[in-house]
Amino acid sequence: MKWTGIYLVGYIIMLAGIIAALWKGGVIDRIGTTWTIIGIVIAIGIGIMIAVANSGKKETINIDR
């Protein structure tokens, strides 16, 4: 579970950097606040799905009786 959290934090930091670059370039002003928020929510949702999908290996456990 801890690797999922670390992956998600890294993804959010990367997303914040992209948003800062778009804001500095004036792209966010042209898109509008509503679409910017919708895009951020979608991007965070994709990040959560990727983090959960890469959270661990699926292994078969053999029990000797």
PQR file of N, CA, C, O and H, with PARSE charges and radii, in Angstrom:
ATOM      1  N   MET A   1       0.825  -1.198   0.000 -0.4000 1.5000
ATOM      2  CA  MET A   1       0.000   0.000   0.000 -0.0000 2.0000
ATOM      3  C   MET A   1       0.865   1.256   0.000  0.5500 1.7000
ATOM      4  O   MET A   1       0.475   2.267  -0.585 -0.5500 1.4000
ATOM      5  N   LYS A   2       2.028   1.215   0.642 -0.4000 1.5000
ATOM      6  CA  LYS A   2       2.834   2.431   0.726 -0.0000 2.0000
ATOM      7  C   LYS A   2       3.373   2.845  -0.634  0.5500 1.7000
ATOM      8  O   LYS A   2       3.526   4.040  -0.888 -0.5500 1.4000
ATOM      9  H   LYS A   2       2.345   0.394   1.117  0.4000 1.0000
ATOM     10  N   TRP A   3       3.671   1.883  -1.525 -0.4000 1.5000
ATOM     11  CA  TRP A   3       4.171   2.237  -2.852 -0.0000 2.0000
ATOM     12  C   TRP A   3       3.082   2.917  -3.675  0.5500 1.7000
ATOM     13  O   TRP A   3       3.369   3.784  -4.501 -0.5500 1.4000
ATOM     14  H   TRP A   3       3.547   0.913  -1.319  0.4000 1.0000
ATOM     15  N   THR A   4       1.838   2.520  -3.448 -0.4000 1.5000
ATOM     16  CA  THR A   4       0.735   3.178  -4.144 -0.0000 2.0000
ATOM     17  C   THR A   4       0.669   4.645  -3.753  0.5500 1.7000
ATOM     18  O   THR A   4       0.478   5.511  -4.607 -0.5500 1.4000
ATOM     19  H   THR A   4       1.605   1.816  -2.778  0.4000 1.0000
ATOM     20  N   GLY A   5       0.823   4.922  -2.482 -0.4000 1.5000
ATOM     21  CA  GLY A   5       0.797   6.307  -1.995 -0.0000 2.0000
ATOM     22  C   GLY A   5       1.952   7.129  -2.547  0.5500 1.7000
ATOM     23  O   GLY A   5       1.764   8.283  -2.932 -0.5500 1.4000
ATOM     24  H   GLY A   5       0.978   4.219  -1.788  0.4000 1.0000
ATOM     25  N   ILE A   6       3.139   6.547  -2.589 -0.4000 1.5000
ATOM     26  CA  ILE A   6       4.304   7.256  -3.110 -0.0000 2.0000
ATOM     27  C   ILE A   6       4.121   7.539  -4.601  0.5500 1.7000
ATOM     28  O   ILE A   6       4.433   8.632  -5.073 -0.5500 1.4000
ATOM     29  H   ILE A   6       3.291   5.610  -2.276  0.4000 1.0000
ATOM     30  N   TYR A   7       3.617   6.556  -5.331 -0.4000 1.5000
ATOM     31  CA  TYR A   7       3.379   6.740  -6.764 -0.0000 2.0000
ATOM     32  C   TYR A   7       2.374   7.861  -6.979  0.5500 1.7000
ATOM     33  O   TYR A   7       2.562   8.711  -7.850 -0.5500 1.4000
ATOM     34  H   TYR A   7       3.364   5.668  -4.947  0.4000 1.0000
ATOM     35  N   LEU A   8       1.302   7.864  -6.184 -0.4000 1.5000
ATOM     36  CA  LEU A   8       0.257   8.876  -6.341 -0.0000 2.0000
ATOM     37  C   LEU A   8       0.775  10.265  -5.982  0.5500 1.7000
ATOM     38  O   LEU A   8       0.418  11.241  -6.641 -0.5500 1.4000
ATOM     39  H   LEU A   8       1.149   7.173  -5.477  0.4000 1.0000
ATOM     40  N   VAL A   9       1.606  10.371  -4.956 -0.4000 1.5000
ATOM     41  CA  VAL A   9       2.188  11.670  -4.598 -0.0000 2.0000
ATOM     42  C   VAL A   9       3.070  12.190  -5.733  0.5500 1.7000
ATOM     43  O   VAL A   9       3.017  13.371  -6.076 -0.5500 1.4000
ATOM     44  H   VAL A   9       1.896   9.578  -4.420  0.4000 1.0000
ATOM     45  N   GLY A  10       3.878  11.307  -6.311 -0.4000 1.5000
ATOM     46  CA  GLY A  10       4.709  11.698  -7.453 -0.0000 2.0000
ATOM     47  C   GLY A  10       3.880  12.144  -8.644  0.5500 1.7000
ATOM     48  O   GLY A  10       4.231  13.100  -9.336 -0.5500 1.4000
ATOM     49  H   GLY A  10       3.921  10.347  -6.032  0.4000 1.0000
ATOM     50  N   TYR A  11       2.778  11.446  -8.878 -0.4000 1.5000
ATOM     51  CA  TYR A  11       1.892  11.805  -9.983 -0.0000 2.0000
ATOM     52  C   TYR A  11       1.274  13.183  -9.746  0.5500 1.7000
ATOM     53  O   TYR A  11       1.178  13.988 -10.672 -0.5500 1.4000
ATOM     54  H   TYR A  11       2.492  10.670  -8.316  0.4000 1.0000
ATOM     55  N   ILE A  12       0.858  13.454  -8.517 -0.4000 1.5000
ATOM     56  CA  ILE A  12       0.246  14.746  -8.202 -0.0000 2.0000
ATOM     57  C   ILE A  12       1.274  15.873  -8.322  0.5500 1.7000
ATOM     58  O   ILE A  12       0.943  16.965  -8.783 -0.5500 1.4000
ATOM     59  H   ILE A  12       0.936  12.799  -7.764  0.4000 1.0000
ATOM     60  N   ILE A  13       2.517  15.614  -7.909 -0.4000 1.5000
ATOM     61  CA  ILE A  13       3.566  16.623  -8.063 -0.0000 2.0000
ATOM     62  C   ILE A  13       3.817  16.904  -9.541  0.5500 1.7000
ATOM     63  O   ILE A  13       3.979  18.059  -9.937 -0.5500 1.4000
ATOM     64  H   ILE A  13       2.786  14.727  -7.534  0.4000 1.0000
ATOM     65  N   MET A  14       3.848  15.847 -10.359 -0.4000 1.5000
ATOM     66  CA  MET A  14       4.025  16.033 -11.798 -0.0000 2.0000
ATOM     67  C   MET A  14       2.852  16.823 -12.386  0.5500 1.7000
ATOM     68  O   MET A  14       3.052  17.719 -13.207 -0.5500 1.4000
ATOM     69  H   MET A  14       3.716  14.910 -10.037  0.4000 1.0000
ATOM     70  N   LEU A  15       1.640  16.493 -11.967 -0.4000 1.5000
ATOM     71  CA  LEU A  15       0.453  17.197 -12.443 -0.0000 2.0000
ATOM     72  C   LEU A  15       0.498  18.675 -12.043  0.5500 1.7000
ATOM     73  O   LEU A  15       0.115  19.541 -12.830 -0.5500 1.4000
ATOM     74  H   LEU A  15       1.477  15.765 -11.300  0.4000 1.0000
ATOM     75  N   ALA A  16       0.962  18.964 -10.830 -0.4000 1.5000
ATOM     76  CA  ALA A  16       1.084  20.350 -10.380 -0.0000 2.0000
ATOM     77  C   ALA A  16       2.089  21.112 -11.243  0.5500 1.7000
ATOM     78  O   ALA A  16       1.868  22.280 -11.562 -0.5500 1.4000
ATOM     79  H   ALA A  16       1.273  18.260 -10.191  0.4000 1.0000
ATOM     80  N   GLY A  17       3.184  20.465 -11.621 -0.4000 1.5000
ATOM     81  CA  GLY A  17       4.166  21.092 -12.501 -0.0000 2.0000
ATOM     82  C   GLY A  17       3.603  21.391 -13.875  0.5500 1.7000
ATOM     83  O   GLY A  17       3.866  22.451 -14.444 -0.5500 1.4000
ATOM     84  H   GLY A  17       3.363  19.516 -11.362  0.4000 1.0000
ATOM     85  N   ILE A  18       2.830  20.461 -14.409 -0.4000 1.5000
ATOM     86  CA  ILE A  18       2.203  20.683 -15.718 -0.0000 2.0000
ATOM     87  C   ILE A  18       1.217  21.840 -15.648  0.5500 1.7000
ATOM     88  O   ILE A  18       1.175  22.684 -16.543 -0.5500 1.4000
ATOM     89  H   ILE A  18       2.617  19.600 -13.947  0.4000 1.0000
ATOM     90  N   ILE A  19       0.423  21.875 -14.581 -0.4000 1.5000
ATOM     91  CA  ILE A  19      -0.557  22.955 -14.423 -0.0000 2.0000
ATOM     92  C   ILE A  19       0.154  24.301 -14.282  0.5500 1.7000
ATOM     93  O   ILE A  19      -0.285  25.299 -14.853 -0.5500 1.4000
ATOM     94  H   ILE A  19       0.458  21.189 -13.854  0.4000 1.0000
ATOM     95  N   ALA A  20       1.257  24.329 -13.518 -0.4000 1.5000
ATOM     96  CA  ALA A  20       2.012  25.576 -13.365 -0.0000 2.0000
ATOM     97  C   ALA A  20       2.567  26.047 -14.704  0.5500 1.7000
ATOM     98  O   ALA A  20       2.555  27.243 -14.995 -0.5500 1.4000
ATOM     99  H   ALA A  20       1.614  23.518 -13.054  0.4000 1.0000
ATOM    100  N   ALA A  21       3.052  25.117 -15.518 -0.4000 1.5000
ATOM    101  CA  ALA A  21       3.577  25.490 -16.836 -0.0000 2.0000
ATOM    102  C   ALA A  21       2.467  26.017 -17.746  0.5500 1.7000
ATOM    103  O   ALA A  21       2.666  26.992 -18.471 -0.5500 1.4000
ATOM    104  H   ALA A  21       3.063  24.145 -15.282  0.4000 1.0000
ATOM    105  N   LEU A  22       1.307  25.376 -17.708 -0.4000 1.5000
ATOM    106  CA  LEU A  22       0.180  25.853 -18.522 -0.0000 2.0000
ATOM    107  C   LEU A  22      -0.312  27.217 -18.039  0.5500 1.7000
ATOM    108  O   LEU A  22      -0.698  28.060 -18.848 -0.5500 1.4000
ATOM    109  H   LEU A  22       1.146  24.584 -17.119  0.4000 1.0000
ATOM    110  N   TRP A  23      -0.300  27.435 -16.725 -0.4000 1.5000
ATOM    111  CA  TRP A  23      -0.720  28.720 -16.185 -0.0000 2.0000
ATOM    112  C   TRP A  23       0.257  29.811 -16.597  0.5500 1.7000
ATOM    113  O   TRP A  23      -0.153  30.898 -17.005 -0.5500 1.4000
ATOM    114  H   TRP A  23       0.013  26.750 -16.067  0.4000 1.0000
ATOM    115  N   LYS A  24       1.537  29.523 -16.491 -0.4000 1.5000
ATOM    116  CA  LYS A  24       2.559  30.511 -16.855 -0.0000 2.0000
ATOM    117  C   LYS A  24       2.501  30.831 -18.348  0.5500 1.7000
ATOM    118  O   LYS A  24       2.763  31.963 -18.756 -0.5500 1.4000
ATOM    119  H   LYS A  24       1.870  28.640 -16.159  0.4000 1.0000
ATOM    120  N   GLY A  25       2.160  29.839 -19.152 -0.4000 1.5000
ATOM    121  CA  GLY A  25       2.054  30.060 -20.593 -0.0000 2.0000
ATOM    122  C   GLY A  25       0.753  30.717 -21.021  0.5500 1.7000
ATOM    123  O   GLY A  25       0.600  31.062 -22.193 -0.5500 1.4000
ATOM    124  H   GLY A  25       1.947  28.920 -18.820  0.4000 1.0000
ATOM    125  N   GLY A  26      -0.192  30.900 -20.101 -0.4000 1.5000
ATOM    126  CA  GLY A  26      -1.457  31.553 -20.418 -0.0000 2.0000
ATOM    127  C   GLY A  26      -2.505  30.630 -21.015  0.5500 1.7000
ATOM    128  O   GLY A  26      -3.568  31.090 -21.432 -0.5500 1.4000
ATOM    129  H   GLY A  26      -0.068  30.620 -19.149  0.4000 1.0000
ATOM    130  N   VAL A  27      -2.223  29.348 -21.061 -0.4000 1.5000
ATOM    131  CA  VAL A  27      -3.174  28.399 -21.649 -0.0000 2.0000
ATOM    132  C   VAL A  27      -4.415  28.259 -20.779  0.5500 1.7000
ATOM    133  O   VAL A  27      -5.528  28.172 -21.297 -0.5500 1.4000
ATOM    134  H   VAL A  27      -1.359  28.975 -20.722  0.4000 1.0000
ATOM    135  N   ILE A  28      -4.233  28.236 -19.459 -0.4000 1.5000
ATOM    136  CA  ILE A  28      -5.366  28.057 -18.546 -0.0000 2.0000
ATOM    137  C   ILE A  28      -6.337  29.234 -18.641  0.5500 1.7000
ATOM    138  O   ILE A  28      -7.545  29.048 -18.497 -0.5500 1.4000
ATOM    139  H   ILE A  28      -3.328  28.307 -19.039  0.4000 1.0000
ATOM    140  N   ASP A  29      -5.826  30.439 -18.880 -0.4000 1.5000
ATOM    141  CA  ASP A  29      -6.707  31.605 -19.028 -0.0000 2.0000
ATOM    142  C   ASP A  29      -7.633  31.459 -20.226  0.5500 1.7000
ATOM    143  O   ASP A  29      -8.791  31.875 -20.176 -0.5500 1.4000
ATOM    144  H   ASP A  29      -4.844  30.591 -18.997  0.4000 1.0000
ATOM    145  N   ARG A  30      -7.127  30.871 -21.297 -0.4000 1.5000
ATOM    146  CA  ARG A  30      -7.950  30.692 -22.501 -0.0000 2.0000
ATOM    147  C   ARG A  30      -8.949  29.554 -22.356  0.5500 1.7000
ATOM    148  O   ARG A  30     -10.027  29.599 -22.950 -0.5500 1.4000
ATOM    149  H   ARG A  30      -6.187  30.533 -21.338  0.4000 1.0000
ATOM    150  N   ILE A  31      -8.604  28.528 -21.571 -0.4000 1.5000
ATOM    151  CA  ILE A  31      -9.497  27.371 -21.419 -0.0000 2.0000
ATOM    152  C   ILE A  31     -10.669  27.712 -20.514  0.5500 1.7000
ATOM    153  O   ILE A  31     -11.813  27.395 -20.839 -0.5500 1.4000
ATOM    154  H   ILE A  31      -7.729  28.492 -21.089  0.4000 1.0000
ATOM    155  N   GLY A  32     -10.406  28.342 -19.400 -0.4000 1.5000
ATOM    156  CA  GLY A  32     -11.464  28.679 -18.448 -0.0000 2.0000
ATOM    157  C   GLY A  32     -11.352  27.832 -17.196  0.5500 1.7000
ATOM    158  O   GLY A  32     -10.761  26.752 -17.210 -0.5500 1.4000
ATOM    159  H   GLY A  32      -9.477  28.599 -19.136  0.4000 1.0000
ATOM    160  N   THR A  33     -11.924  28.334 -16.118 -0.4000 1.5000
ATOM    161  CA  THR A  33     -11.815  27.682 -14.816 -0.0000 2.0000
ATOM    162  C   THR A  33     -12.547  26.350 -14.769  0.5500 1.7000
ATOM    163  O   THR A  33     -12.015  25.375 -14.239 -0.5500 1.4000
ATOM    164  H   THR A  33     -12.404  29.211 -16.107  0.4000 1.0000
ATOM    165  N   THR A  34     -13.744  26.290 -15.307 -0.4000 1.5000
ATOM    166  CA  THR A  34     -14.544  25.066 -15.238 -0.0000 2.0000
ATOM    167  C   THR A  34     -13.842  23.911 -15.935  0.5500 1.7000
ATOM    168  O   THR A  34     -13.733  22.824 -15.366 -0.5500 1.4000
ATOM    169  H   THR A  34     -14.177  27.082 -15.737  0.4000 1.0000
ATOM    170  N   TRP A  35     -13.370  24.123 -17.144 -0.4000 1.5000
ATOM    171  CA  TRP A  35     -12.700  23.050 -17.878 -0.0000 2.0000
ATOM    172  C   TRP A  35     -11.366  22.689 -17.247  0.5500 1.7000
ATOM    173  O   TRP A  35     -10.939  21.537 -17.321 -0.5500 1.4000
ATOM    174  H   TRP A  35     -13.459  25.006 -17.606  0.4000 1.0000
ATOM    175  N   THR A  36     -10.706  23.654 -16.631 -0.4000 1.5000
ATOM    176  CA  THR A  36      -9.454  23.365 -15.937 -0.0000 2.0000
ATOM    177  C   THR A  36      -9.699  22.433 -14.755  0.5500 1.7000
ATOM    178  O   THR A  36      -8.956  21.471 -14.560 -0.5500 1.4000
ATOM    179  H   THR A  36     -11.053  24.589 -16.572  0.4000 1.0000
ATOM    180  N   ILE A  37     -10.726  22.711 -13.970 -0.4000 1.5000
ATOM    181  CA  ILE A  37     -11.063  21.861 -12.824 -0.0000 2.0000
ATOM    182  C   ILE A  37     -11.482  20.477 -13.282  0.5500 1.7000
ATOM    183  O   ILE A  37     -11.078  19.481 -12.681 -0.5500 1.4000
ATOM    184  H   ILE A  37     -11.329  23.493 -14.128  0.4000 1.0000
ATOM    185  N   ILE A  38     -12.290  20.395 -14.342 -0.4000 1.5000
ATOM    186  CA  ILE A  38     -12.700  19.095 -14.884 -0.0000 2.0000
ATOM    187  C   ILE A  38     -11.475  18.297 -15.325  0.5500 1.7000
ATOM    188  O   ILE A  38     -11.389  17.101 -15.046 -0.5500 1.4000
ATOM    189  H   ILE A  38     -12.617  21.204 -14.830  0.4000 1.0000
ATOM    190  N   GLY A  39     -10.544  18.928 -15.996 -0.4000 1.5000
ATOM    191  CA  GLY A  39      -9.327  18.248 -16.436 -0.0000 2.0000
ATOM    192  C   GLY A  39      -8.476  17.766 -15.273  0.5500 1.7000
ATOM    193  O   GLY A  39      -7.906  16.677 -15.329 -0.5500 1.4000
ATOM    194  H   GLY A  39     -10.614  19.899 -16.223  0.4000 1.0000
ATOM    195  N   ILE A  40      -8.387  18.568 -14.220 -0.4000 1.5000
ATOM    196  CA  ILE A  40      -7.608  18.173 -13.041 -0.0000 2.0000
ATOM    197  C   ILE A  40      -8.238  16.961 -12.368  0.5500 1.7000
ATOM    198  O   ILE A  40      -7.529  16.033 -11.977 -0.5500 1.4000
ATOM    199  H   ILE A  40      -8.850  19.453 -14.174  0.4000 1.0000
ATOM    200  N   VAL A  41      -9.553  16.960 -12.228 -0.4000 1.5000
ATOM    201  CA  VAL A  41     -10.240  15.822 -11.605 -0.0000 2.0000
ATOM    202  C   VAL A  41     -10.036  14.549 -12.427  0.5500 1.7000
ATOM    203  O   VAL A  41      -9.781  13.484 -11.865 -0.5500 1.4000
ATOM    204  H   VAL A  41     -10.129  17.714 -12.545  0.4000 1.0000
ATOM    205  N   ILE A  42     -10.147  14.653 -13.737 -0.4000 1.5000
ATOM    206  CA  ILE A  42      -9.923  13.495 -14.604 -0.0000 2.0000
ATOM    207  C   ILE A  42      -8.484  13.000 -14.483  0.5500 1.7000
ATOM    208  O   ILE A  42      -8.252  11.794 -14.393 -0.5500 1.4000
ATOM    209  H   ILE A  42     -10.354  15.519 -14.193  0.4000 1.0000
ATOM    210  N   ALA A  43      -7.523  13.911 -14.481 -0.4000 1.5000
ATOM    211  CA  ALA A  43      -6.113  13.525 -14.380 -0.0000 2.0000
ATOM    212  C   ALA A  43      -5.815  12.852 -13.041  0.5500 1.7000
ATOM    213  O   ALA A  43      -5.065  11.876 -13.005 -0.5500 1.4000
ATOM    214  H   ALA A  43      -7.712  14.891 -14.554  0.4000 1.0000
ATOM    215  N   ILE A  44      -6.379  13.346 -11.948 -0.4000 1.5000
ATOM    216  CA  ILE A  44      -6.171  12.708 -10.644 -0.0000 2.0000
ATOM    217  C   ILE A  44      -6.824  11.330 -10.619  0.5500 1.7000
ATOM    218  O   ILE A  44      -6.264  10.391 -10.053 -0.5500 1.4000
ATOM    219  H   ILE A  44      -6.988  14.139 -11.978  0.4000 1.0000
ATOM    220  N   GLY A  45      -7.990  11.202 -11.218 -0.4000 1.5000
ATOM    221  CA  GLY A  45      -8.642   9.895 -11.302 -0.0000 2.0000
ATOM    222  C   GLY A  45      -7.810   8.890 -12.076  0.5500 1.7000
ATOM    223  O   GLY A  45      -7.698   7.733 -11.669 -0.5500 1.4000
ATOM    224  H   GLY A  45      -8.445  11.964 -11.678  0.4000 1.0000
ATOM    225  N   ILE A  46      -7.224   9.317 -13.190 -0.4000 1.5000
ATOM    226  CA  ILE A  46      -6.350   8.438 -13.962 -0.0000 2.0000
ATOM    227  C   ILE A  46      -5.120   8.067 -13.138  0.5500 1.7000
ATOM    228  O   ILE A  46      -4.669   6.922 -13.176 -0.5500 1.4000
ATOM    229  H   ILE A  46      -7.315  10.257 -13.521  0.4000 1.0000
ATOM    230  N   GLY A  47      -4.581   9.021 -12.403 -0.4000 1.5000
ATOM    231  CA  GLY A  47      -3.426   8.739 -11.542 -0.0000 2.0000
ATOM    232  C   GLY A  47      -3.744   7.713 -10.467  0.5500 1.7000
ATOM    233  O   GLY A  47      -2.918   6.846 -10.182 -0.5500 1.4000
ATOM    234  H   GLY A  47      -4.947   9.951 -12.372  0.4000 1.0000
ATOM    235  N   ILE A  48      -4.918   7.793  -9.867 -0.4000 1.5000
ATOM    236  CA  ILE A  48      -5.328   6.816  -8.859 -0.0000 2.0000
ATOM    237  C   ILE A  48      -5.466   5.435  -9.487  0.5500 1.7000
ATOM    238  O   ILE A  48      -5.028   4.443  -8.904 -0.5500 1.4000
ATOM    239  H   ILE A  48      -5.590   8.497 -10.099  0.4000 1.0000
ATOM    240  N   MET A  49      -6.072   5.363 -10.674 -0.4000 1.5000
ATOM    241  CA  MET A  49      -6.221   4.068 -11.341 -0.0000 2.0000
ATOM    242  C   MET A  49      -4.872   3.454 -11.685  0.5500 1.7000
ATOM    243  O   MET A  49      -4.681   2.250 -11.512 -0.5500 1.4000
ATOM    244  H   MET A  49      -6.428   6.169 -11.148  0.4000 1.0000
ATOM    245  N   ILE A  50      -3.941   4.257 -12.165 -0.4000 1.5000
ATOM    246  CA  ILE A  50      -2.605   3.751 -12.502 -0.0000 2.0000
ATOM    247  C   ILE A  50      -1.861   3.321 -11.236  0.5500 1.7000
ATOM    248  O   ILE A  50      -1.187   2.291 -11.237 -0.5500 1.4000
ATOM    249  H   ILE A  50      -4.096   5.234 -12.306  0.4000 1.0000
ATOM    250  N   ALA A  51      -1.978   4.096 -10.165 -0.4000 1.5000
ATOM    251  CA  ALA A  51      -1.300   3.754  -8.921 -0.0000 2.0000
ATOM    252  C   ALA A  51      -1.818   2.441  -8.350  0.5500 1.7000
ATOM    253  O   ALA A  51      -1.034   1.622  -7.869 -0.5500 1.4000
ATOM    254  H   ALA A  51      -2.526   4.933 -10.165  0.4000 1.0000
ATOM    255  N   VAL A  52      -3.119   2.236  -8.397 -0.4000 1.5000
ATOM    256  CA  VAL A  52      -3.697   0.995  -7.881 -0.0000 2.0000
ATOM    257  C   VAL A  52      -3.327  -0.182  -8.774  0.5500 1.7000
ATOM    258  O   VAL A  52      -3.047  -1.272  -8.275 -0.5500 1.4000
ATOM    259  H   VAL A  52      -3.755   2.902  -8.787  0.4000 1.0000
ATOM    260  N   ALA A  53      -3.321   0.023 -10.081 -0.4000 1.5000
ATOM    261  CA  ALA A  53      -2.978  -1.058 -11.002 -0.0000 2.0000
ATOM    262  C   ALA A  53      -1.528  -1.500 -10.830  0.5500 1.7000
ATOM    263  O   ALA A  53      -1.222  -2.674 -11.039 -0.5500 1.4000
ATOM    264  H   ALA A  53      -3.548   0.909 -10.487  0.4000 1.0000
ATOM    265  N   ASN A  54      -0.634  -0.599 -10.458 -0.4000 1.5000
ATOM    266  CA  ASN A  54       0.779  -0.926 -10.290 -0.0000 2.0000
ATOM    267  C   ASN A  54       1.161  -1.134  -8.831  0.5500 1.7000
ATOM    268  O   ASN A  54       2.340  -1.062  -8.486 -0.5500 1.4000
ATOM    269  H   ASN A  54      -0.882   0.355 -10.289  0.4000 1.0000
ATOM    270  N   SER A  55       0.180  -1.392  -7.973 -0.4000 1.5000
ATOM    271  CA  SER A  55       0.460  -1.434  -6.537 -0.0000 2.0000
ATOM    272  C   SER A  55       1.146  -2.706  -6.069  0.5500 1.7000
ATOM    273  O   SER A  55       1.725  -2.713  -4.983 -0.5500 1.4000
ATOM    274  H   SER A  55      -0.778  -1.451  -8.253  0.4000 1.0000
ATOM    275  N   GLY A  56       1.107  -3.750  -6.821 -0.4000 1.5000
ATOM    276  CA  GLY A  56       1.774  -4.955  -6.352 -0.0000 2.0000
ATOM    277  C   GLY A  56       1.637  -6.098  -7.335  0.5500 1.7000
ATOM    278  O   GLY A  56       0.892  -6.025  -8.312 -0.5500 1.4000
ATOM    279  H   GLY A  56       0.637  -3.744  -7.704  0.4000 1.0000
ATOM    280  N   LYS A  57       2.378  -7.156  -7.048 -0.4000 1.5000
ATOM    281  CA  LYS A  57       2.329  -8.342  -7.894 -0.0000 2.0000
ATOM    282  C   LYS A  57       1.220  -9.259  -7.420  0.5500 1.7000
ATOM    283  O   LYS A  57       0.935  -9.338  -6.225 -0.5500 1.4000
ATOM    284  H   LYS A  57       2.983  -7.215  -6.255  0.4000 1.0000
ATOM    285  N   LYS A  58       0.606  -9.940  -8.342 -0.4000 1.5000
ATOM    286  CA  LYS A  58      -0.367 -10.951  -8.003 -0.0000 2.0000
ATOM    287  C   LYS A  58       0.375 -12.280  -7.963  0.5500 1.7000
ATOM    288  O   LYS A  58       0.972 -12.705  -8.952 -0.5500 1.4000
ATOM    289  H   LYS A  58       0.837  -9.876  -9.313  0.4000 1.0000
ATOM    290  N   GLU A  59       0.327 -12.926  -6.809 -0.4000 1.5000
ATOM    291  CA  GLU A  59       1.045 -14.175  -6.619 -0.0000 2.0000
ATOM    292  C   GLU A  59       0.102 -15.263  -6.145  0.5500 1.7000
ATOM    293  O   GLU A  59      -0.883 -14.999  -5.456 -0.5500 1.4000
ATOM    294  H   GLU A  59      -0.158 -12.581  -6.005  0.4000 1.0000
ATOM    295  N   THR A  60       0.412 -16.463  -6.519 -0.4000 1.5000
ATOM    296  CA  THR A  60      -0.331 -17.614  -6.031 -0.0000 2.0000
ATOM    297  C   THR A  60       0.387 -18.158  -4.808  0.5500 1.7000
ATOM    298  O   THR A  60       1.595 -18.394  -4.835 -0.5500 1.4000
ATOM    299  H   THR A  60       1.212 -16.677  -7.080  0.4000 1.0000
ATOM    300  N   ILE A  61      -0.355 -18.351  -3.756 -0.4000 1.5000
ATOM    301  CA  ILE A  61       0.212 -18.863  -2.511 -0.0000 2.0000
ATOM    302  C   ILE A  61      -0.108 -20.349  -2.411  0.5500 1.7000
ATOM    303  O   ILE A  61      -1.272 -20.746  -2.470 -0.5500 1.4000
ATOM    304  H   ILE A  61      -1.336 -18.160  -3.733  0.4000 1.0000
ATOM    305  N   ASN A  62       0.925 -21.163  -2.259 -0.4000 1.5000
ATOM    306  CA  ASN A  62       0.754 -22.602  -2.090 -0.0000 2.0000
ATOM    307  C   ASN A  62       0.857 -22.942  -0.604  0.5500 1.7000
ATOM    308  O   ASN A  62       1.813 -22.556   0.069 -0.5500 1.4000
ATOM    309  H   ASN A  62       1.870 -20.841  -2.211  0.4000 1.0000
ATOM    310  N   ILE A  63      -0.124 -23.657  -0.114 -0.4000 1.5000
ATOM    311  CA  ILE A  63      -0.135 -24.082   1.286 -0.0000 2.0000
ATOM    312  C   ILE A  63       0.077 -25.584   1.320  0.5500 1.7000
ATOM    313  O   ILE A  63      -0.705 -26.343   0.747 -0.5500 1.4000
ATOM    314  H   ILE A  63      -0.900 -23.970  -0.660  0.4000 1.0000
ATOM    315  N   ASP A  64       1.147 -26.013   1.999 -0.4000 1.5000
ATOM    316  CA  ASP A  64       1.416 -27.448   2.141 -0.0000 2.0000
ATOM    317  C   ASP A  64       0.711 -27.969   3.384  0.5500 1.7000
ATOM    318  O   ASP A  64       0.856 -27.432   4.482 -0.5500 1.4000
ATOM    319  H   ASP A  64       1.783 -25.397   2.463  0.4000 1.0000
ATOM    320  N   ARG A  65      -0.055 -29.029   3.175 -0.4000 1.5000
ATOM    321  CA  ARG A  65      -0.774 -29.629   4.313 -0.0000 2.0000
ATOM    322  C   ARG A  65      -0.370 -31.059   4.453  0.5500 1.7000
ATOM    323  O   ARG A  65      -0.854 -31.753   5.347 -0.5500 1.4000
ATOM    324  H   ARG A  65      -0.172 -29.465   2.283  0.4000 1.0000
TER
END
